[in-house]
Amino acid sequence: MQNININPSDLSVIFWNKILENSYLKSETYKEEFFSKIDSLDKLRVSSDYNTGSITSTTSWLLYSLTIYFKPVTIIEVGSFIGKSIISMALGADTYKEEYESKIFCCDMSNDITLPKLSLNKITQFNKTKSQKMFKELDGKHSFDLVHIDGRLGNEDFELIKKNISDKTIFILDDFEGKEKGVINYIQFIQNFNNSDFKYLLVYPIQNETLSKFKLVERSTSAVLLPTRSLGFTNQ
């Protein structure tokens, strides 16, 4: 008997459709206000010591949509820059604030930019701070639920991460293409988690067909590491 094999491309189509169908039902009328807030962050570039690239509008909406779908209690980001990604997730956390309040933390090694308060949730910043130092500060205090990685991680980062995650922790890897940092982080992730009890499936960046379906114009290079415990089969 032959198995039904589902590869990362198959899984990615199903995954992104589920995530975006959910945000479409809950937040489609909010898009204009959402993008206005995210676009306003571009003015912070003049305050940066290291002016680099930022995420696309599609990636902002995907981060928002991922947050409202999974409803993480603790959100962590490495590489905040002008704040588009962390504020996208914070705005997502606003949608379930009446249920519980999220704890949101981010660090940036190169810049000391104070982010404006665009969300109902507090964002604790670690500016001019390496990821290892932030993880050490948070060690043992919070269970990491959603971790967005927009920077290069080292082995010390992974040792601290493994101590503070659950079997439902979700990782988002920015710049997952070619030889960019997202792919390098994924390789290190596999090496560090190879013998651990945590099992993950790779979700590729969103494909063009799904972008068109949900009227998202720009591409995104964000991949997701989805814990196998987060998957289930239903009758409908």
C-alpha positions in Angstrom: 0.0 0.0 0.0 1.3 3.4 -0.9 1.3 6.4 1.5 -0.2 9.8 0.8 2.8 12.1 0.9 2.4 15.7 1.7 5.4 17.9 1.0 6.2 21.4 2.3 4.6 23.0 -0.8 1.3 21.1 -0.3 1.3 22.0 3.4 2.1 25.7 2.7 -0.9 26.1 0.4 -3.3 24.7 3.1 -1.6 26.6 5.9 -1.7 30.1 4.4 -5.2 29.7 3.1 -6.4 28.8 6.6 -4.5 31.7 8.2 -5.7 34.3 5.7 -9.3 33.0 5.5 -9.5 33.6 9.3 -8.1 37.2 9.2 -10.3 37.9 6.2 -13.4 37.1 8.1 -12.3 39.0 11.2 -10.3 42.0 9.9 -10.9 42.7 6.2 -12.4 46.1 7.0 -9.4 46.9 9.3 -6.8 46.7 6.5 -6.7 50.4 5.6 -6.2 51.5 9.2 -3.7 48.7 9.7 -1.5 49.6 6.8 -1.7 53.3 7.7 -0.2 52.5 11.1 2.5 50.3 9.6 3.4 52.8 6.9 3.8 55.6 9.5 6.8 53.7 10.9 8.9 54.6 7.8 9.6 58.0 9.3 11.7 56.3 12.1 14.4 55.5 9.6 15.9 59.0 10.1 16.6 58.0 13.7 18.4 54.7 12.9 22.1 54.2 13.3 22.0 51.3 10.8 19.4 51.8 8.1 18.5 48.5 6.5 15.6 46.9 4.7 12.2 46.3 6.2 9.3 43.9 5.6 6.8 44.2 2.8 3.1 45.0 3.4 2.2 41.4 2.7 4.6 40.2 5.4 3.1 42.7 7.8 -0.4 41.3 7.1 0.8 37.7 7.4 2.3 38.4 10.8 -0.9 40.1 11.9 -2.9 37.2 10.6 -0.7 34.6 12.2 -1.1 36.3 15.6 -4.8 36.5 15.5 -5.0 32.9 14.4 -2.8 31.4 17.1 -3.4 33.9 19.9 0.1 33.7 21.5 0.5 34.8 25.1 4.2 35.6 24.7 5.6 37.1 21.5 9.3 37.4 20.9 11.2 39.1 18.1 14.9 39.3 17.1 15.6 42.2 14.9 13.0 44.9 15.3 14.5 47.8 13.4 11.7 50.4 12.8 9.1 48.1 14.3 6.9 47.0 11.4 6.9 43.3 12.2 6.6 43.5 16.0 3.9 46.2 15.8 2.0 44.0 13.2 2.0 41.2 15.7 1.1 43.5 18.6 -1.9 44.8 16.6 -2.9 41.2 16.0 -2.7 40.6 19.8 -5.1 43.6 20.3 -7.9 41.5 18.7 -8.0 39.1 21.7 -6.9 41.5 24.5 -10.2 41.0 26.2 -9.4 37.3 26.7 -5.9 37.9 28.0 -3.0 40.3 27.5 0.1 39.3 25.5 3.6 39.8 26.7 5.6 41.2 23.8 9.4 41.6 23.6 11.9 42.6 20.9 15.5 43.4 20.5 17.7 45.1 17.9 21.5 44.9 18.0 22.2 47.9 15.8 19.6 50.6 16.7 18.1 52.5 19.6 14.7 53.5 18.2 11.8 54.0 20.6 8.7 52.6 18.9 5.5 54.6 19.0 2.5 53.2 20.9 0.2 52.1 18.0 -1.1 49.0 19.8 -3.1 48.5 23.0 -0.4 46.0 24.1 2.9 47.0 25.7 6.0 46.2 23.7 9.2 45.8 25.8 12.2 46.8 23.8 15.8 45.7 24.2 17.6 48.3 22.1 21.3 48.0 21.1 21.0 44.5 22.6 22.1 41.2 21.2 19.5 38.4 21.1 21.4 36.3 23.6 21.2 39.0 26.2 17.4 39.4 25.7 16.9 35.6 25.9 19.0 35.5 29.1 16.9 38.3 30.6 13.7 36.4 29.7 15.0 33.0 30.7 12.7 31.2 33.0 10.2 34.0 33.1 8.0 33.4 30.1 7.1 30.5 27.8 7.8 31.6 24.3 4.7 31.1 22.1 5.5 33.0 18.9 9.1 33.8 17.9 9.8 36.0 14.9 13.4 35.8 13.8 14.8 38.6 11.6 18.4 38.3 12.5 21.2 35.7 12.7 21.1 33.3 15.6 23.9 31.4 17.2 24.1 28.2 19.2 23.8 30.1 22.5 20.5 31.6 21.3 19.2 28.1 20.6 20.2 26.7 24.0 18.2 29.5 25.7 15.3 29.2 23.3 15.0 25.4 23.9 14.7 26.0 27.7 11.7 28.4 27.2 9.4 26.9 24.6 6.6 24.4 24.6 5.5 21.8 22.0 3.2 24.4 20.4 5.7 27.2 20.0 5.7 28.7 16.5 8.7 30.1 14.8 8.6 32.6 11.9 11.8 32.9 9.8 12.3 36.1 7.8 14.3 36.1 4.5 13.8 32.4 3.8 15.3 32.3 0.3 18.6 31.5 -1.4 21.5 31.9 1.1 19.8 34.5 3.2 19.6 34.5 7.0 16.3 32.7 7.1 17.7 29.7 5.4 20.8 29.7 7.5 18.7 30.0 10.7 16.6 27.1 9.5 19.7 24.9 9.0 20.9 25.8 12.5 17.5 25.1 13.9 17.5 21.6 12.4 21.0 21.0 13.8 20.1 22.2 17.3 16.7 20.5 17.5 17.7 17.3 15.8 17.6 15.2 19.0 15.0 17.2 20.9 11.4 16.3 21.7 10.2 19.2 19.7 9.0 18.3 16.2 8.4 20.8 13.4 7.2 21.0 9.9 8.4 23.6 7.4 5.9 25.9 5.9 7.3 27.7 2.8 6.7 31.4 2.1 3.3 32.2 0.7 2.8 31.4 -3.0 1.7 33.7 -5.8 -1.7 32.0 -6.2 -2.6 32.5 -2.5 -1.4 36.1 -2.7 -3.7 36.8 -5.6 -6.6 35.1 -3.9 -6.4 37.4 -0.9 -5.5 40.5 -3.0 -2.0 40.9 -1.5 0.3 42.6 -3.9 3.9 42.3 -2.6 5.7 39.1 -2.0 6.8 37.7 1.3 9.9 35.6 2.2 8.6 34.5 5.6 8.6 30.8 6.4 7.0 29.2 9.4 8.2 26.3 11.6 4.9 24.7 12.6 4.9 22.2 15.6 3.4 18.9 14.7 1.2 19.2 17.8 -0.6 22.2 16.2 -2.0 20.0 13.3 -5.2 18.1 13.5 -7.8 16.4 11.3 -11.4 17.4 11.3 -14.6 16.0 9.7 -15.5 19.4 8.2 
